[in-house]
Amino acid sequence: MKTSELFGKQFKIFLLVTYGIPYLMGIFMAFGYFSERDLSLFASVQMLCPAAGVIVAVLTSHQHKELIPQRFFKVYLVMTVIGIVCAVTSVFVLNKELNTIFPIIAMVGSISLLLTLLLDADSKLKAFGILGISWKKVLPASVLFFVLLITRLFISCLLEGQVAAFNEILWNPQILFRLLITVPNFFLSFVFFFGEEYGWRYYLQPVLQKKFGAIKATLIMGFMWGIWHLPLNMFFYNKPEHAVYSIVTQLITCMVLGIYFAYFYMKTQNIWCPIIFHYLNNSFGSVLLGQYETSGGEKADVADILIFAAISFCVFGLFIFTKFYRDPKNRSETLEEQVAKFE
């Protein structure tokens, strides 16, 4: 089988798993929403699907068998299947119990995956992008991302005349403590953020960049990432009648953050860079704001959405105008290109 034919098959399987499972789960989410069930479990499980799409595509291709990190991939798939079963079951029975138990399962899964990093050969983990190539810029880029998150919050508070509220939030001892424990908590919950970023940044972004170039691919990637959240926008982040506003905000968030995520993934070729960014973004929203930024049951004002878009782009989106982005030689390596280095 030629690489191009294999690539076509891989791409279709990736899309089928990545979008098919969340959209099918969306049917159960709708049932759960109107039955007044807690749907938090669906949001967590959906995050596992992009990486599962990559893994299923790789395992069914019957190529590079000697380089596949079997332990890591299999542990991840087992956890994904368990998550899907728990999520679907929770809308019918044991809703509260399963929403309580699954975070514990996720912790066990995260620890198990960390252990597989010690058992699988480094060459296999590097071939499939699980161990990054460059780590030098990961910490500085992560610190910068956190500073930019705070900057965006400050600008929002400033425009709303809520600077006092910003200071109260930022220097609250309880919030500072919760921010501190996000560091060890990362190792107990990274599986969800790996789940998204291994699919989006490791697999899909390089494919799109090879075809369309870095700038166009990043914008297309952001749109695809945004619409992937559709079931959550309709039944979890917002009320169905306000879904359009939630979807628009989600698209803005994904396209703007995608610029920053893509920039530093290209710079480092290290998937842990966007994994940490994604974790910080979600943790920042839940700790400082008490919820994810796209969540909420209220209808957003159009003006608020435009202001949010402008602030987000000024804070994160300006990276797309850098010389690095414009250079056609700068792009992420595709899965096939990374694996080829180890064959």
N, C-alpha and C positions, 0 to 999 in steps of 0.2 A: 504494500500500500504506500503510495506517495505521501510525502509530508503534507502537501496541500489538501489531499483527500482526507487524510487523518485529521488535519486541522479543521476542515469543514464538519466532520463528524463530532469532534470534540466540542466545537462551538455550539452546535445544535443541542448536544446533551447538556452542556453547561446552562444554556438558556432554559431548557426544559425543566431542569431541576431547580434552578435559581428562581425562576418566575412561576413555574407551574405549581410547585408545592405551596408557596405563600398565597397564591391566588385561589387554590383549592381550599386552603385553610380559611381563606376569607369567607367562604360559604358557612363554615362552622362558626366563624367569628360573628357573622350576621345573626345566626341563630342565638348565639350566646349573648349578644348585645341586647336583643329584644327579650331575652329571658333574664336579663339583668345579672349576668354572670361576670365574674372578675376575669378579664381577658389579658391580664399582664403576662401570663405564660406564653401567649401567642407572640407577643412582641419579642420576647427572649428567643423563642424557638426560630422565628423567622430569620433572626440574625445568623443562624447556623447554616442556612441554605446556600448562600453563594459559595462558600468553601466546599460544602458537600457536592455542589455542582461540578467544581473543578476535580475533586477526588473521584467521583463517579466517572467523569469523562476520561480521566487518566487510567483508571483501573479497567474500564471497558474497551480501551483502545488496544490493549495487549501489546503495547510497545514499552520500551525502556524498563522491562520487568526487573532487571538486576539493579536498577537505580531507585526504584520506588521505595520510600520509607513506609514499609507495610504496617509496622506497629502503630505509627502515628496516624496514618490514614484510617486504619481499621478502628482504632479507639474513637477517633472523631466521628466516624459514620455510626458506630453503635450509639454514641451519645445523641446524635442527631435523630436517629430513629426513636430512641426512648423519649426524646423531647416532643416529637410529633405525636406519638401515641398519647403522651400525657396531656398535651394541649387539646387534642380532639376529644379525649375522654372527659376532660374537665368541664366541657359545656353541658354534659349530660349528668355526670355523677362526680362526687368527691371534688367539687370545684375548689373549695377552700383548702382542702388537704393537699391537692396536687400543686396548687400555687405556692404552698408552704414547702413542700418536699423538693420540688424541682431545683430551686437555688442550691440546695444541699447536693443534689445530683451534679449540678454544674460545677460546684467546688471540687467534687471528687473527680469529675472529668478533666478539669483544668490541671489538677495535681497529677493525674494519670498521664496527661499529655506532656507535662514537664518531665516526668520520669522516662517517657519514651524518647525524649531528646537525649537522654543518657544512654539508651539502649540501641537506638538506630545509629548507623555509621554517619559521621559528619558529612562525608561525600554525598550520601543520599539526601540528607537534610538540606545541604547547600544546592544540590542539583535541582531540587524542587522548591527552592526559595524559602524554606522554613528557617534556615539559618542565614541571616543577612550577609552580604558581601562587605559592606562598610558600616562600622559602628561609630566612627569618629564624630559624625554630625547629628547623631540621634538625640543625645541629651540636650545639646544647645537648641536644636530645632523644637524639641518638646517644651523646653522652658519658654522659648519665644512664643510658641502656640498658646501656652497658658497665660502669658502676659497679654497677648492679643485678645484672648477671651475676656480678661478683666477690662481691657481697654474698650472693647465693644460694649460691655455692660456699663462702664462709666459714661461713655458717650450717650447711650440710651437714657440713663438716669439724668444726665445733664440737660438733654433736650426736653425732658419731661419735668424739669425742675425738682428732681428727686435726689440731689447730691447727698443730702443728709441720710436718706435711706441707703444709698450706696455705701457710705461710711459705716452705717450701722450693720449692714450685711457683712461687709468685708472684715470688720474687726470684732465680730461677735465670737467670743471664746468657743461656743458650741460649734459654730460653723468652721472655725479654724481647726478644731479637733477632728471634725468630720473630713475636712480636706486632708489632714495629716494621715488619716487611716486609709485614704484612697490609695496610698502607695502600696502597703501590703495587700490590700484588697484586689489590686490588679492581678496578682499571681493566682488568686482564687476565682477570678471571673474573666480572665483574658480570652477564654474560649469563644465568647460571643463576638468580641471585636476582631479576633482572628477570623472568625466565621465570615464576617463581611469583607474585611480588607484583603483576605487571600483570594476572594472571588473578584472583587472590584479592582483593586490596585495591582495585585500580582498577575492575575490572568487577563481580565478584560481590558484594562487600560493599555497594556503593551500591544495587544491585538489591534485596538482602535488607532493607537499612535502610529503603528507601522503602516496603516492604510491611509489615515487622514492627516498625520502630523500631530505634534504635541498640543497646539492650541485648540484646533477643531476637535480633536479626540477628547480632550479634557472636558469641553463643553457638552459633547455628546454623552460622555461617561456620566457627567453630573445629572443630565436629564434622565438617563437610564436608571441611575441610582435613585433618583427622586421618585419616578413612577413605580419603582419596585415597592415603595412604601404604601401604595394605594390602599390595600386592605386595612392597614393601621390608621391611615388618615380618615378612613370612612367610619371605622367602628371602635377605635381605641384612642387616638389622639384628640378626636373631636366628635361632635354629634354628626350623624349623617347629613342633616340639613345644612350644616356648616362645612361640609367636606371640601367644597371648592376652595375655600379660604385656606384650609389646612393643607391641601395639595399644593397650592401656589406657594405658600410659605415653605413647604418641604422642598419643592423644586429649587427655590432660591437658596435655601440652606445647603442642599447637596451640590449645586453647581458652584457656589462660592467656596465652600469648604473643600470641594473637589480640586479647585485650583491650587490651594495650599498643599493638600495631601499629595497631589500628583507631582508638584514641584519638588518636594523633598524626597518622594520615592524615586524620582529620576536622579536626584542628587546622590542618594545613598544606595539605591538598589537593595534596600533593606525593608522588608515588609513590616518589621516591628516598629518602624517609624510611623506610618499611618495608623497602625494598631494602637499605639500609645496616644496619638492625636485623637482618635475616635473615642478612646476610653476617657481621656481628659474632657472632651466635649460633652459627653453624656454625663460624666460625674459632676462637671461644673454646673450643668443645668439642674441636676437632681439635688446637689448639695446647697448651692447658693440661691436657687430659685424655688426649690422644693418640688420641681417637676422638670421634665424635658422641655426644651424650648418650643417644640412644636405641639406640645400637648395643651389640653384645656378644652372646655366645652363651650366657650363663648365664641360668638361670631366676631372675627377680626374686622377692623375698619380698614378700608382700602388705603387710606393715608398712612395708617400704621404699618401696613405691609410694605409700602413704597419706602418709608423711612427705614424700616428694618433692612430692606434690600440695599439701600444706599449705604447705610452704616456697615453692613456685613461686607459689601464689596470694597469699601474704602479700607477696611481692616485686613481682609484676607485676599480679596480679588485682585489687587494691584500687582501681585506677583506675576500675573499673566502677561504683563507688559515688559517683563525683564528681558534682557538680552539672551539669557539662558533659554527661556521659553521660545524665543523667536528663532533660535539656531536650529535648522532642520536636522542637524546631526544628533541633537539631544532627544532621546526617547528612552523608554524602559525596554529592557530585553523581554522578548516573549518567552513563554514556557519552553518552547522547542529550542530557542536559542540558548537558554540557560542550561538545559539538560545536555545539549550538544557539547558543551565545554567539559563534561565529565565522562563522555563516552570514549 
